[in-house]
Amino acid sequence: MEWAALRQRYDKVLASKVFTFTPDYDYDLLDVGEVVRGGTGYDIAGRLPEAVENSRMMDYSIYPEYPFSLQFFSRGCIRKCPFCLVREKEGYIQTVEPVELNPKGKWIEVLDNNFFANPQ
């Protein structure tokens, strides 16, 4: 897998965004056969291929200004807050395998939705 670049031909490009208000990239600028969109910014039920959705790989090179690692120890939530999509998107809280750490990271920022409710 690689980041899509102008002036290259792709059979398929995978796109994701978290928020509906995030502007869409102009995929017409790419020479691509198919664009597959996933993430809550497109459709709460929309998913990218399982290999992408469940990947533990992190490409820290796209954020060189961040001197830390991102980490998840759980996904989902124990609550069903009416303003939040986490439970609908990720289900009830469950433990997940940690993602790769930033080789240049000086600290870790944990992004669990409900860290203290993690069953393990």
C-alpha positions as CSV (number, residue, x, y, z in Angstrom):
1,M,0.0,0.0,0.0
2,E,1.1,3.6,-0.6
3,W,-0.3,7.1,-0.6
4,A,-1.9,8.0,-3.9
5,A,0.1,10.5,-6.0
6,L,-0.8,12.6,-9.0
7,R,0.3,11.3,-12.4
8,Q,0.2,7.7,-11.4
9,R,-2.3,5.1,-12.4
10,Y,-4.2,3.2,-9.7
11,D,-6.8,0.4,-10.0
12,K,-8.2,1.2,-6.6
13,V,-7.8,4.0,-4.0
14,L,-9.1,3.6,-0.5
15,A,-10.4,6.8,1.2
16,S,-11.5,7.5,4.7
17,K,-12.6,10.4,6.8
18,V,-13.8,10.7,10.4
19,F,-16.2,13.7,10.2
20,T,-19.0,14.5,7.7
21,F,-17.8,18.2,7.7
22,T,-14.3,17.2,6.5
23,P,-13.9,18.3,2.9
24,D,-13.6,15.6,0.3
25,Y,-10.4,15.2,-1.7
26,D,-11.0,15.8,-5.4
27,Y,-10.4,12.2,-6.6
28,D,-10.9,13.3,-10.2
29,L,-7.4,14.6,-10.0
30,L,-6.2,11.0,-9.8
31,D,-6.0,8.4,-12.6
32,V,-8.0,5.8,-10.7
33,G,-10.4,3.0,-11.7
34,E,-12.3,2.8,-8.4
35,V,-12.4,4.9,-5.2
36,V,-13.6,3.0,-2.1
37,R,-14.8,5.3,0.7
38,G,-15.1,4.3,4.4
39,G,-15.3,5.9,7.8
40,T,-18.0,7.8,9.6
41,G,-17.4,10.9,7.5
42,Y,-18.9,9.0,4.6
43,D,-21.2,6.5,6.1
44,I,-21.4,5.1,9.7
45,A,-21.9,1.6,8.3
46,G,-19.3,2.0,5.5
47,R,-16.2,-0.1,6.0
48,L,-12.9,-0.4,4.2
49,P,-11.5,-3.9,3.5
50,E,-10.8,-5.8,6.8
51,A,-7.1,-5.7,6.2
52,V,-7.2,-1.9,6.4
53,E,-9.8,-1.6,9.1
54,N,-7.9,-3.9,11.4
55,S,-4.4,-2.9,10.5
56,R,-1.9,-2.3,13.3
57,M,0.5,-0.5,10.9
58,M,0.9,3.3,11.5
59,D,2.5,5.6,8.9
60,Y,4.1,8.2,11.2
61,S,6.0,9.6,8.2
62,I,3.0,11.6,7.1
63,Y,3.0,13.5,10.4
64,P,6.8,14.3,11.0
65,E,6.0,17.2,13.3
66,Y,4.4,14.8,15.9
67,P,7.1,13.4,18.3
68,F,4.8,10.8,19.9
69,S,3.1,7.5,19.3
70,L,-0.6,7.0,19.1
71,Q,-2.1,4.0,20.8
72,F,-5.4,2.1,21.3
73,F,-5.9,-0.6,24.0
74,S,-9.6,-0.8,23.4
75,R,-12.3,0.1,20.9
76,G,-16.0,0.7,21.5
77,C,-17.8,2.0,24.6
78,I,-19.9,0.9,27.5
79,R,-22.3,3.8,27.0
80,K,-24.9,4.8,24.4
81,C,-24.8,8.6,24.5
82,P,-27.3,10.1,22.1
83,F,-24.7,12.5,20.7
84,C,-21.9,10.0,20.1
85,L,-21.4,7.4,17.3
86,V,-18.7,5.3,19.0
87,R,-21.0,2.6,20.2
88,E,-22.8,2.4,16.9
89,K,-19.6,2.3,14.9
90,E,-17.3,0.2,17.1
91,G,-19.8,-1.8,19.3
92,Y,-19.4,-2.5,23.0
93,I,-16.0,-2.0,24.5
94,Q,-13.4,-4.7,23.7
95,T,-9.7,-5.0,24.0
96,V,-7.6,-4.7,20.8
97,E,-4.0,-5.4,19.9
98,P,-1.8,-2.3,20.2
99,V,-0.8,-0.5,17.0
100,E,2.9,0.1,16.0
101,L,4.8,2.7,17.9
102,N,6.4,5.7,16.3
103,P,10.2,4.9,16.1
104,K,10.9,8.6,16.7
105,G,8.2,8.9,19.4
106,K,9.2,10.4,22.8
107,W,5.9,9.5,24.5
108,I,2.6,7.7,23.9
109,E,-0.8,9.3,23.6
110,V,-3.6,6.8,24.4
111,L,-6.8,7.5,22.3
112,D,-9.2,5.0,23.9
113,N,-12.7,6.3,24.0
114,N,-13.2,4.9,27.6
115,F,-9.8,3.8,28.9
116,F,-11.0,2.9,32.4
117,A,-13.8,0.7,31.2
118,N,-11.4,-1.5,29.3
119,P,-12.2,-5.1,30.4
120,Q,-8.5,-6.1,30.5
